[in-house]
């Protein structure tokens, strides 16, 4: 397919044909960097050893230190990589100021993922070091803006960081298509660990999250940047989850899991955990979340641990077991994970308000106010209004409920809109306004059923029943093809080979084959020649 893999192979061959030791070492390092971008980690390791054997100059040694840190971070996403990045950045400072600042940004990303399990070098430590490094030039690059915004978030507070973080997001959005495969890989590496998630949710910008995640997947596929593609897929799955498109989110998660299994890099389980909490029954969800807690603890990935506590709180709020939700939400809120802390507070407010701990609910709302009012987006202010409604009474509560529905209705977050209708309907029923309550509860139930939400759908059904109206049961799930599977199946039915399908959809032949195996299982067939009949029988609306 060309792209990064072809470039890496070319560079490796050039190194093999180079007799001069110094030039051979330099070429081995360049080839190792390219292999890493293409997610060929073991060949990258071998080339690193070849580079170490050659007499590298100071810049080469600094690049080698940075590559070592990147490999450690890709494999573990823990605080182990943070001091490695900081050391590499210090080596780069007198040699290449711009690359040094990129490396400081990578150090911050590693510290953000380590979170509450930082192992000694905290994200504030990394931010304090990074903020002292001057720009390479007078004009701020997108890396400069992102680095300055993240450092301000952890040194000067939330409000001070909003302007530079938004400028950085806009810069990444504007420059997504600049350059060739190498520049694309740099954009992906810098944006995927930091920009679409957690920065876009941190500033409550659902449109930026959607656009950046979409661009990341498209560019990673086109460039063959397999080191970044699984992370980009996971972030894109998060956008689908917020939109209530659970099947699409699940398909992207499965593809990301297949790629990380193939490359040996650390999986990105965040969206998978939230999808489990939204969709699965209690027993299965707790089993999956419990395993995530153990894995995150053993690996030292504190951000994953925080999100696991949040997913547990989400699950229990859906089950109306608010005391248990409160315990888990408090654990999540013990650390301000970038991009997630606002979500943690929202869940804590509902758990505390519903379990009767008004003081905890009010305190959480006040903390949430500091973020959402500064952000000022409909996503932020809609969740603020919904949270304030839970601690208010009478006309004030109703005003907040109506504001939440109105504002969230203008966002991409359909799951939060459904919850806004649900809590509004619950409040109206308790105010003995059953007719008004039914309208919002019907809307919530219809939306949640369509998403495939489990516990929240049942909660809406119980509330509807309490108003005297019986809700339809949960929709029986069948083995439906995801949109991606349907596209691939249709092209295979039409006679295209796996490489031809991959070229059209920006997928590798391996990924196409993986999707086709799932299609065959769902349709109950064993070969392509049965696809036309099977697709017509499975879904008459499947396009010919």
SULVENZI-V906075 format. One record per backbone hydrogen bond with DSSP energy under -0.5 kcal/mol. CO is the residue of the C=O (numbers start at 1). NH is the residue of the N-H. E is the energy in kcal/mol with one decimal. If there is no record, write none. Layout:
BEGIN
CO & NH & E
CO & NH & E
END
This chain:
BEGIN
2 & 5 & -0.6
2 & 6 & -0.8
3 & 7 & -2.2
4 & 8 & -2.7
5 & 9 & -2.2
6 & 10 & -2.4
7 & 11 & -2.4
8 & 12 & -2.4
9 & 13 & -2.3
10 & 14 & -2.2
11 & 15 & -2.1
12 & 16 & -2.2
13 & 17 & -1.5
15 & 18 & -1.6
17 & 19 & -0.7
20 & 24 & -2.8
21 & 25 & -2.4
22 & 26 & -2.0
23 & 27 & -2.5
24 & 28 & -2.3
25 & 29 & -1.9
26 & 30 & -2.0
27 & 31 & -2.5
28 & 32 & -2.4
29 & 33 & -2.2
30 & 34 & -1.9
31 & 35 & -2.7
32 & 36 & -2.3
33 & 37 & -1.9
34 & 38 & -1.6
35 & 40 & -2.7
36 & 39 & -1.9
37 & 227 & -1.6
39 & 41 & -1.2
40 & 44 & -1.8
41 & 45 & -2.3
42 & 46 & -2.1
43 & 47 & -2.3
44 & 48 & -2.1
45 & 49 & -2.0
46 & 50 & -1.7
47 & 51 & -2.5
48 & 52 & -2.5
49 & 53 & -1.3
50 & 54 & -0.6
51 & 54 & -0.9
54 & 56 & -1.4
57 & 61 & -2.4
58 & 62 & -2.0
59 & 63 & -2.4
60 & 64 & -2.3
61 & 65 & -2.0
62 & 66 & -2.1
63 & 67 & -2.6
64 & 68 & -2.3
65 & 69 & -1.9
66 & 70 & -2.3
67 & 71 & -2.3
68 & 72 & -2.1
69 & 73 & -2.5
70 & 74 & -2.6
71 & 75 & -1.7
72 & 76 & -1.6
73 & 77 & -2.0
74 & 266 & -3.0
78 & 81 & -1.3
79 & 82 & -0.8
79 & 83 & -0.7
80 & 84 & -0.6
81 & 85 & -2.5
82 & 86 & -2.3
83 & 87 & -2.4
84 & 88 & -2.2
85 & 89 & -2.7
86 & 90 & -2.1
87 & 91 & -1.8
88 & 92 & -1.8
89 & 93 & -1.6
90 & 94 & -0.6
92 & 95 & -1.5
92 & 96 & -3.3
96 & 100 & -2.3
97 & 101 & -2.0
98 & 102 & -1.8
99 & 103 & -2.1
100 & 104 & -2.1
101 & 105 & -2.0
102 & 106 & -1.9
103 & 107 & -2.0
104 & 108 & -2.1
105 & 109 & -2.2
106 & 110 & -2.3
107 & 111 & -2.2
108 & 112 & -2.5
109 & 113 & -2.2
110 & 114 & -2.0
111 & 115 & -2.2
113 & 303 & -2.4
114 & 117 & -2.3
114 & 302 & -1.3
115 & 118 & -0.8
118 & 121 & -0.7
120 & 122 & -0.8
122 & 126 & -2.2
123 & 127 & -2.2
124 & 128 & -2.7
125 & 129 & -1.9
126 & 130 & -2.4
127 & 131 & -2.4
128 & 132 & -0.6
129 & 132 & -0.9
130 & 133 & -1.6
132 & 134 & -0.5
141 & 145 & -2.4
142 & 146 & -2.3
143 & 147 & -2.9
144 & 148 & -2.8
145 & 149 & -2.4
146 & 150 & -2.5
147 & 151 & -2.5
148 & 152 & -2.1
149 & 153 & -1.8
150 & 154 & -1.3
151 & 155 & -1.0
152 & 156 & -2.5
152 & 157 & -1.3
157 & 161 & -0.9
158 & 161 & -0.9
158 & 162 & -0.8
159 & 162 & -0.8
159 & 163 & -0.5
161 & 165 & -2.2
162 & 166 & -2.5
163 & 167 & -2.3
164 & 168 & -2.3
165 & 169 & -2.3
166 & 170 & -2.3
167 & 171 & -2.1
168 & 172 & -2.5
169 & 173 & -2.3
170 & 174 & -2.2
171 & 175 & -1.7
173 & 176 & -0.7
175 & 178 & -1.5
180 & 184 & -2.7
181 & 185 & -2.4
182 & 186 & -1.8
183 & 187 & -2.4
184 & 188 & -2.6
185 & 189 & -2.8
186 & 190 & -2.4
187 & 191 & -2.4
188 & 192 & -3.1
189 & 193 & -1.0
191 & 195 & -1.8
191 & 196 & -0.9
194 & 199 & -1.7
195 & 200 & -1.4
198 & 202 & -2.0
199 & 203 & -1.8
200 & 205 & -2.8
201 & 204 & -1.0
204 & 206 & -0.7
205 & 209 & -1.9
206 & 210 & -2.2
207 & 211 & -2.5
208 & 212 & -2.9
209 & 213 & -2.4
210 & 214 & -2.1
211 & 215 & -2.4
212 & 216 & -2.5
213 & 217 & -2.1
214 & 218 & -2.2
215 & 219 & -3.0
216 & 220 & -2.4
217 & 221 & -2.4
218 & 222 & -2.3
219 & 223 & -2.5
220 & 224 & -1.0
220 & 225 & -1.9
223 & 4 & -2.6
224 & 226 & -1.9
225 & 228 & -1.0
225 & 229 & -1.9
226 & 230 & -0.7
228 & 232 & -2.4
229 & 233 & -2.9
230 & 234 & -2.1
231 & 235 & -2.2
232 & 236 & -2.4
233 & 237 & -2.4
234 & 238 & -1.6
235 & 239 & -1.4
236 & 240 & -1.9
237 & 241 & -2.5
238 & 242 & -2.2
239 & 243 & -1.5
240 & 245 & -2.8
241 & 244 & -1.8
242 & 414 & -0.8
242 & 415 & -2.1
244 & 246 & -1.3
245 & 249 & -2.2
246 & 250 & -2.6
247 & 251 & -2.0
248 & 252 & -2.0
249 & 253 & -2.2
250 & 254 & -2.3
251 & 255 & -1.9
252 & 256 & -2.5
253 & 257 & -2.7
254 & 258 & -2.2
255 & 259 & -2.0
256 & 260 & -2.6
257 & 261 & -2.2
258 & 262 & -1.6
259 & 263 & -2.2
260 & 264 & -2.3
267 & 269 & -0.7
269 & 273 & -2.3
270 & 274 & -1.8
271 & 275 & -2.7
272 & 276 & -2.1
273 & 277 & -2.2
274 & 278 & -2.2
275 & 279 & -2.5
276 & 280 & -2.2
278 & 454 & -2.6
281 & 285 & -2.8
282 & 286 & -2.8
283 & 287 & -1.7
284 & 288 & -2.5
285 & 289 & -2.9
286 & 290 & -2.5
287 & 291 & -1.9
288 & 292 & -1.9
289 & 293 & -2.4
290 & 294 & -2.1
291 & 295 & -2.6
292 & 296 & -2.8
293 & 297 & -2.3
294 & 298 & -2.6
295 & 299 & -2.5
296 & 300 & -1.7
296 & 301 & -2.0
300 & 79 & -0.7
300 & 302 & -1.0
301 & 305 & -1.5
302 & 306 & -2.4
303 & 307 & -2.1
304 & 308 & -1.9
305 & 309 & -1.9
306 & 310 & -2.0
307 & 311 & -2.9
308 & 312 & -1.9
309 & 313 & -2.1
310 & 314 & -2.6
311 & 315 & -2.5
312 & 316 & -2.5
313 & 317 & -2.4
314 & 318 & -2.1
315 & 319 & -1.7
316 & 321 & -2.7
317 & 320 & -1.1
320 & 322 & -0.9
321 & 325 & -1.9
322 & 326 & -2.4
323 & 327 & -1.7
324 & 328 & -1.8
325 & 329 & -2.8
326 & 330 & -2.3
327 & 331 & -1.5
328 & 332 & -2.2
329 & 333 & -2.5
331 & 334 & -1.0
332 & 335 & -1.2
335 & 337 & -1.6
337 & 340 & -1.5
337 & 341 & -2.3
340 & 344 & -2.5
341 & 345 & -2.3
342 & 346 & -2.0
343 & 347 & -2.1
344 & 348 & -2.2
345 & 349 & -2.6
346 & 350 & -1.7
347 & 351 & -2.3
348 & 352 & -2.9
349 & 353 & -2.8
350 & 354 & -2.5
351 & 355 & -1.5
352 & 356 & -0.5
352 & 357 & -2.2
353 & 356 & -0.8
356 & 358 & -1.3
357 & 361 & -1.9
358 & 362 & -3.0
359 & 363 & -2.4
360 & 364 & -2.1
361 & 365 & -2.3
362 & 366 & -2.3
363 & 367 & -1.8
364 & 368 & -2.5
365 & 369 & -2.7
366 & 370 & -1.3
367 & 371 & -0.8
368 & 371 & -0.8
368 & 372 & -2.9
369 & 373 & -2.2
369 & 374 & -0.5
371 & 375 & -2.3
372 & 376 & -2.8
377 & 381 & -3.1
378 & 382 & -2.4
379 & 383 & -1.7
380 & 384 & -2.0
381 & 385 & -2.5
382 & 386 & -2.2
383 & 387 & -2.2
384 & 388 & -2.9
385 & 389 & -2.3
386 & 390 & -1.0
388 & 391 & -1.2
389 & 392 & -1.1
393 & 396 & -0.9
393 & 397 & -1.2
394 & 398 & -2.0
395 & 399 & -2.5
396 & 400 & -2.1
397 & 401 & -2.6
398 & 402 & -2.6
399 & 403 & -2.3
400 & 404 & -2.5
401 & 405 & -2.2
402 & 406 & -2.4
403 & 407 & -3.0
404 & 408 & -2.6
405 & 409 & -1.4
407 & 410 & -1.7
408 & 411 & -1.5
412 & 414 & -1.7
413 & 417 & -1.6
414 & 418 & -2.6
415 & 419 & -1.8
416 & 420 & -1.9
417 & 421 & -2.3
418 & 422 & -2.1
419 & 423 & -2.7
420 & 424 & -2.0
421 & 425 & -2.6
422 & 426 & -2.4
423 & 427 & -2.2
424 & 428 & -2.6
425 & 429 & -2.2
426 & 430 & -1.9
427 & 431 & -1.2
428 & 433 & -2.7
429 & 432 & -1.8
432 & 434 & -0.6
433 & 437 & -2.6
434 & 438 & -2.5
435 & 439 & -1.2
436 & 440 & -1.3
437 & 441 & -2.7
438 & 442 & -3.0
439 & 443 & -1.8
440 & 444 & -2.7
441 & 445 & -2.8
442 & 446 & -2.9
443 & 447 & -2.5
444 & 448 & -2.9
445 & 449 & -2.5
446 & 450 & -2.1
447 & 451 & -2.1
448 & 452 & -1.5
448 & 453 & -2.2
454 & 458 & -1.9
455 & 459 & -2.3
456 & 460 & -2.3
457 & 461 & -2.2
458 & 462 & -2.4
459 & 463 & -2.0
460 & 464 & -2.3
461 & 465 & -2.3
462 & 466 & -1.8
463 & 467 & -0.8
464 & 467 & -1.0
464 & 469 & -2.1
465 & 468 & -1.5
478 & 480 & -2.7
482 & 486 & -2.7
483 & 487 & -2.0
484 & 488 & -2.4
485 & 489 & -3.0
486 & 490 & -2.3
487 & 491 & -2.1
488 & 492 & -2.6
489 & 493 & -2.6
490 & 494 & -1.4
491 & 496 & -2.2
492 & 495 & -1.6
497 & 501 & -2.7
498 & 502 & -2.8
499 & 503 & -2.2
500 & 504 & -1.6
501 & 505 & -2.2
502 & 506 & -1.2
502 & 507 & -2.1
508 & 512 & -2.2
509 & 513 & -2.5
510 & 514 & -2.1
511 & 515 & -2.3
512 & 516 & -2.5
513 & 517 & -2.1
514 & 518 & -1.4
515 & 519 & -2.2
516 & 520 & -2.9
517 & 521 & -2.0
518 & 522 & -2.4
519 & 523 & -2.5
520 & 524 & -1.2
520 & 525 & -1.9
527 & 530 & -1.2
528 & 531 & -2.2
530 & 534 & -2.3
531 & 535 & -3.2
532 & 536 & -1.8
533 & 537 & -2.1
534 & 538 & -2.4
535 & 539 & -2.4
539 & 542 & -2.5
END
